[in-house]
Protein backbone atom coordinates (compact mmCIF):
# COMPACT_ATOMS: atom_id res chain seq x y z
CA UNK A 1 0.00 0.00 0.00
CA UNK A 2 1.14 3.51 -0.84
CA UNK A 3 -0.75 6.16 1.10
CA UNK A 4 -0.02 9.77 0.25
CA UNK A 5 -2.50 11.55 2.54
CA UNK A 6 -2.38 11.03 6.33
CA UNK A 7 -2.41 13.12 9.51
CA UNK A 8 -0.49 13.17 12.79
CA UNK A 9 -1.09 15.09 16.00
CA UNK A 10 0.57 18.07 14.35
CA UNK A 11 -2.96 18.70 13.07
CA UNK A 12 -6.01 16.60 13.94
CA UNK A 13 -4.50 13.12 13.87
CA UNK A 14 -4.03 10.91 16.93
CA UNK A 15 -0.43 9.76 16.61
CA UNK A 16 3.06 11.23 16.64
CA UNK A 17 4.85 10.79 13.29
CA UNK A 18 7.00 7.89 14.49
CA UNK A 19 4.02 5.83 15.61
CA UNK A 20 1.99 6.48 12.48
CA UNK A 21 4.93 5.45 10.32
CA UNK A 22 5.60 2.34 12.41
CA UNK A 23 1.97 1.23 12.34
CA UNK A 24 1.87 1.65 8.56
CA UNK A 25 5.14 -0.26 8.23
CA UNK A 26 3.78 -3.09 10.40
CA UNK A 27 0.78 -3.74 8.12
CA UNK A 28 2.85 -3.81 4.97
CA UNK A 29 2.85 -0.25 3.66
CA UNK A 30 5.57 0.51 1.12
CA UNK A 31 5.28 4.31 1.44
CA UNK A 32 3.40 6.91 3.45
CA UNK A 33 3.19 10.70 3.27
CA UNK A 34 2.50 12.73 6.41
CA UNK A 35 0.33 15.59 5.19
CA UNK A 36 -0.99 17.53 8.15
CA UNK A 37 -3.53 20.32 7.74
CA UNK A 38 -1.90 23.69 7.21
CA UNK A 39 -2.82 27.25 6.32
CA UNK A 40 -1.00 30.56 6.68
CA UNK A 41 -1.04 30.28 10.48
CA UNK A 42 0.96 27.08 10.94
CA UNK A 43 2.66 26.04 7.72
CA UNK A 44 6.07 27.29 8.88
CA UNK A 45 5.77 25.28 12.10
CA UNK A 46 4.30 21.99 10.88
CA UNK A 47 6.15 21.24 7.65
CA UNK A 48 9.73 21.68 8.95
CA UNK A 49 8.99 19.61 12.06
CA UNK A 50 7.52 16.75 10.05
CA UNK A 51 10.47 16.91 7.64
CA UNK A 52 12.97 16.88 10.52
CA UNK A 53 11.27 13.94 12.23
CA UNK A 54 11.31 11.87 9.05
CA UNK A 55 14.94 12.72 8.34
CA UNK A 56 15.98 11.36 11.75
CA UNK A 57 14.03 8.11 11.22
CA UNK A 58 14.93 7.43 7.60
CA UNK A 59 17.87 5.11 8.25
CA UNK A 60 15.92 2.96 10.71
CA UNK A 61 12.70 2.17 8.84
CA UNK A 62 11.90 -0.08 5.89
CA UNK A 63 9.01 2.08 4.67
CA UNK A 64 9.47 5.21 2.54
CA UNK A 65 8.20 8.17 4.57
CA UNK A 66 7.57 11.49 2.82
CA UNK A 67 7.08 14.86 4.53
CA UNK A 68 4.11 16.74 3.18
CA UNK A 69 1.25 19.12 3.83
CA UNK A 70 -2.47 19.38 3.17
CA UNK A 71 -3.49 22.96 2.50
CA UNK A 72 -6.88 23.16 4.13
CA UNK A 73 -9.72 25.69 3.87
CA UNK A 74 -7.34 28.41 2.69
CA UNK A 75 -8.84 31.14 0.51
CA UNK A 76 -8.41 29.99 -3.09
CA UNK A 77 -6.40 33.08 -4.06
CA UNK A 78 -3.59 32.25 -1.65
CA UNK A 79 -3.39 28.53 -2.37
CA UNK A 80 -0.68 28.92 -5.05
CA UNK A 81 1.55 30.82 -2.62
CA UNK A 82 0.97 28.21 0.08
CA UNK A 83 1.87 25.37 -2.29
CA UNK A 84 5.15 27.10 -3.10
CA UNK A 85 5.85 27.81 0.57
CA UNK A 86 5.16 24.22 1.61
CA UNK A 87 7.70 22.95 -0.91
CA UNK A 88 10.31 25.50 0.14
CA UNK A 89 9.82 24.41 3.77
CA UNK A 90 10.50 20.76 2.92
CA UNK A 91 7.20 19.22 1.82
CA UNK A 92 7.92 16.48 -0.69
CA UNK A 93 4.24 16.18 -1.51
CA UNK A 94 1.56 18.85 -1.36
CA UNK A 95 -2.11 17.96 -1.10
CA UNK A 96 -4.94 20.48 -1.30
CA UNK A 97 -8.16 19.83 0.64
CA UNK A 98 -10.70 19.80 -2.16
CA UNK A 99 -14.37 20.73 -2.34
CA UNK A 100 -15.70 17.74 -0.41
CA UNK A 101 -19.46 17.36 -0.04
CA UNK A 102 -19.30 17.29 3.76
CA UNK A 103 -17.46 20.53 4.53
CA UNK A 104 -18.01 24.18 3.47
CA UNK A 105 -14.87 24.42 1.37
CA UNK A 106 -14.72 27.71 -0.57
CA UNK A 107 -15.86 27.44 -4.20
CA UNK A 108 -12.88 27.71 -6.51
CA UNK A 109 -10.61 25.64 -4.27
CA UNK A 110 -10.43 22.76 -6.73
CA UNK A 111 -9.47 25.13 -9.52
CA UNK A 112 -6.86 26.91 -7.40
CA UNK A 113 -5.27 23.59 -6.42
CA UNK A 114 -4.93 22.60 -10.06
CA UNK A 115 -3.61 26.01 -11.12
CA UNK A 116 -0.97 25.82 -8.37
CA UNK A 117 0.22 22.38 -9.57
CA UNK A 118 -0.38 20.69 -6.24
CA UNK A 119 0.51 17.02 -6.33
CA UNK A 120 -2.91 15.75 -5.23
CA UNK A 121 -6.37 17.28 -5.11
CA UNK A 122 -7.97 15.46 -2.21
CA UNK A 123 -11.64 14.44 -2.16
CA UNK A 124 -12.69 16.98 -4.83
CA UNK A 125 -16.45 16.39 -4.45
CA UNK A 126 -18.55 17.08 -7.52
CA UNK A 127 -15.60 18.28 -9.53
CA UNK A 128 -16.57 19.80 -12.86
CA UNK A 129 -15.72 18.47 -16.30
CA UNK A 130 -13.70 21.61 -16.93
CA UNK A 131 -11.59 21.08 -13.82
CA UNK A 132 -11.14 17.37 -14.58
CA UNK A 133 -9.69 18.28 -17.97
CA UNK A 134 -7.53 21.00 -16.39
CA UNK A 135 -6.19 18.50 -13.84
CA UNK A 136 -5.31 16.10 -16.65
CA UNK A 137 -3.53 18.90 -18.54
CA UNK A 138 -1.55 19.99 -15.46
CA UNK A 139 -0.78 16.48 -14.18
CA UNK A 140 -2.59 17.00 -10.88
CA UNK A 141 -3.80 13.72 -9.39
CA UNK A 142 -7.38 13.32 -8.17
CA UNK A 143 -7.98 11.35 -5.01
CA UNK A 144 -10.26 8.42 -4.36
CA UNK A 145 -10.51 8.33 -0.57
CA UNK A 146 -11.14 5.72 2.08
CA UNK A 147 -12.31 8.37 4.54
CA UNK A 148 -15.96 8.36 5.63
CA UNK A 149 -17.93 11.36 4.44
CA UNK A 150 -15.34 12.49 1.91
CA UNK A 151 -15.82 9.17 0.11
CA UNK A 152 -19.43 10.04 -0.80
CA UNK A 153 -18.25 11.49 -4.10
CA UNK A 154 -15.83 8.68 -4.99
CA UNK A 155 -18.17 7.36 -7.68
CA UNK A 156 -18.42 10.75 -9.39
CA UNK A 157 -14.65 11.34 -9.24
CA UNK A 158 -13.89 7.86 -10.56
CA UNK A 159 -16.40 8.08 -13.40
CA UNK A 160 -15.16 11.48 -14.53
CA UNK A 161 -11.52 10.46 -14.28
CA UNK A 162 -12.07 7.30 -16.32
CA UNK A 163 -14.12 9.18 -18.91
CA UNK A 164 -11.47 11.83 -19.52
CA UNK A 165 -8.31 9.93 -18.62
CA UNK A 166 -7.38 12.05 -15.60
CA UNK A 167 -4.83 10.64 -13.14
CA UNK A 168 -6.17 9.18 -9.88
CA UNK A 169 -4.78 7.63 -6.72
CA UNK A 170 -6.24 6.13 -3.58
CA UNK A 171 -5.40 7.41 -0.08
CA UNK A 172 -6.83 6.95 3.40
CA UNK A 173 -6.77 10.52 4.78
CA UNK A 174 -5.96 8.62 7.99
CA UNK A 175 -6.40 10.39 11.31
CA UNK A 176 -6.12 7.33 13.55
CA UNK A 177 -4.39 3.94 13.35
CA UNK A 178 -7.72 2.29 12.54
CA UNK A 179 -7.91 4.36 9.35
CA UNK A 180 -4.89 2.65 7.79
CA UNK A 181 -5.86 0.00 5.25
CA UNK A 182 -4.33 -2.90 3.37
CA UNK A 183 -3.75 -2.92 -0.36
CA UNK A 184 -6.49 -5.52 -0.72
CA UNK A 185 -9.02 -3.27 1.01
CA UNK A 186 -7.88 -0.33 -1.13
CA UNK A 187 -8.60 -2.48 -4.17
CA UNK A 188 -12.14 -3.11 -2.93
CA UNK A 189 -12.71 0.62 -2.47
CA UNK A 190 -11.58 1.28 -6.02
CA UNK A 191 -13.88 -1.41 -7.37
CA UNK A 192 -16.79 -0.07 -5.31
CA UNK A 193 -16.07 3.41 -6.71
CA UNK A 194 -16.61 2.09 -10.21
CA UNK A 195 -13.00 1.66 -11.27
CA UNK A 196 -13.00 -1.17 -13.76
CA UNK A 197 -11.10 -4.26 -12.67
CA UNK A 198 -8.35 -3.99 -15.27
CA UNK A 199 -7.73 -0.35 -14.30
CA UNK A 200 -7.30 -0.91 -10.57
CA UNK A 201 -3.65 -1.85 -10.91
CA UNK A 202 -2.98 1.32 -12.88
CA UNK A 203 -4.20 3.37 -9.89
CA UNK A 204 -1.64 1.71 -7.65
CA UNK A 205 1.03 2.20 -10.30
CA UNK A 206 0.20 5.89 -10.47
CA UNK A 207 0.93 6.27 -6.75
CA UNK A 208 4.38 4.84 -7.47
CA UNK A 209 4.75 7.35 -10.29
CA UNK A 210 3.96 10.23 -7.93
CA UNK A 211 6.78 9.12 -5.65
CA UNK A 212 9.17 8.91 -8.61
CA UNK A 213 8.15 12.44 -9.59
CA UNK A 214 8.92 13.64 -6.07
CA UNK A 215 12.36 12.00 -6.20
CA UNK A 216 13.18 13.73 -9.47
CA UNK A 217 12.02 17.07 -8.09
CA UNK A 218 14.24 16.67 -5.02
WONOR-V43093 format. One record per pair of residues at least 24 apart in sequence whose C-alpha atoms are under 7 Angstrom apart, sorted by sequence separation. I is the first residue (numbers start at 1). J is the second residue. If there is no record, write none. Layout:
# WONOR-V43093
i: <I | I>
j: <J | J>
This chain:
# WONOR-V43093
i: <67 | 68 | 69 | 70 | 71 | 72 | 73 | 94 | 95 | 96 | 97 | 98 | 99 | 100 | 101 | 114 | 144 | 11 | 67 | 68 | 69 | 70 | 71 | 72 | 94 | 95 | 96 | 97 | 98 | 99 | 100 | 142 | 143 | 144 | 145 | 146 | 147 | 10 | 11 | 66 | 67 | 68 | 69 | 70 | 71 | 93 | 94 | 95 | 96 | 98 | 99 | 114 | 141 | 142 | 143 | 144 | 145 | 146 | 147 | 1 | 2 | 6 | 7 | 70 | 95 | 123 | 126 | 141 | 142 | 143 | 144 | 145 | 1 | 2 | 3 | 4 | 5 | 6 | 7 | 8 | 125 | 141 | 143 | 145 | 1 | 2 | 3 | 4 | 5 | 6 | 7 | 132 | 1 | 2 | 3 | 5 | 6 | 126 | 136 | 38 | 75 | 133 | 135 | 136 | 31 | 32 | 33 | 34 | 35 | 37 | 38 | 39 | 73 | 76 | 80 | 30 | 31 | 32 | 33 | 34 | 35 | 36 | 37 | 38 | 39 | 73 | 76 | 79 | 83 | 29 | 30 | 31 | 32 | 33 | 34 | 35 | 36 | 37 | 38 | 79 | 132 | 169 | 33 | 35 | 37 | 39 | 83 | 158 | 159 | 168 | 169 | 10 | 76 | 80 | 158 | 158 | 169 | 25 | 155 | 169 | 47 | 51 | 154 | 155 | 48 | 47 | 48 | 43 | 47 | 47 | 44 | 102 | 102 | 101 | 100 | 92 | 23 | 24 | 20 | 14 | 15 | 13 | 14 | 12 | 13 | 5 | 6 | 7 | 4 | 5 | 6 | 7 | 8 | 3 | 5 | 6 | 7 | 3 | 6 | 1 | 1 | 2>
j: <91 | 92 | 93 | 94 | 95 | 96 | 97 | 118 | 119 | 120 | 121 | 122 | 123 | 124 | 125 | 138 | 168 | 36 | 92 | 93 | 94 | 95 | 96 | 97 | 119 | 120 | 121 | 122 | 123 | 124 | 125 | 167 | 168 | 169 | 170 | 171 | 172 | 36 | 37 | 92 | 93 | 94 | 95 | 96 | 97 | 119 | 120 | 121 | 122 | 124 | 125 | 140 | 167 | 168 | 169 | 170 | 171 | 172 | 173 | 28 | 29 | 33 | 34 | 97 | 122 | 150 | 153 | 168 | 169 | 170 | 171 | 172 | 29 | 30 | 31 | 32 | 33 | 34 | 35 | 36 | 153 | 169 | 171 | 173 | 30 | 31 | 32 | 33 | 34 | 35 | 36 | 161 | 31 | 32 | 33 | 35 | 36 | 156 | 166 | 69 | 106 | 164 | 166 | 167 | 63 | 64 | 65 | 66 | 67 | 69 | 70 | 71 | 105 | 108 | 112 | 63 | 64 | 65 | 66 | 67 | 68 | 69 | 70 | 71 | 72 | 106 | 109 | 112 | 116 | 63 | 64 | 65 | 66 | 67 | 68 | 69 | 70 | 71 | 72 | 113 | 166 | 203 | 68 | 70 | 72 | 74 | 118 | 193 | 194 | 203 | 204 | 46 | 112 | 116 | 194 | 195 | 206 | 63 | 193 | 207 | 86 | 90 | 193 | 194 | 89 | 89 | 90 | 86 | 90 | 91 | 89 | 149 | 150 | 150 | 150 | 214 | 177 | 180 | 177 | 175 | 176 | 175 | 176 | 175 | 176 | 171 | 172 | 173 | 171 | 172 | 173 | 174 | 175 | 171 | 173 | 174 | 175 | 172 | 175 | 182 | 183 | 207>
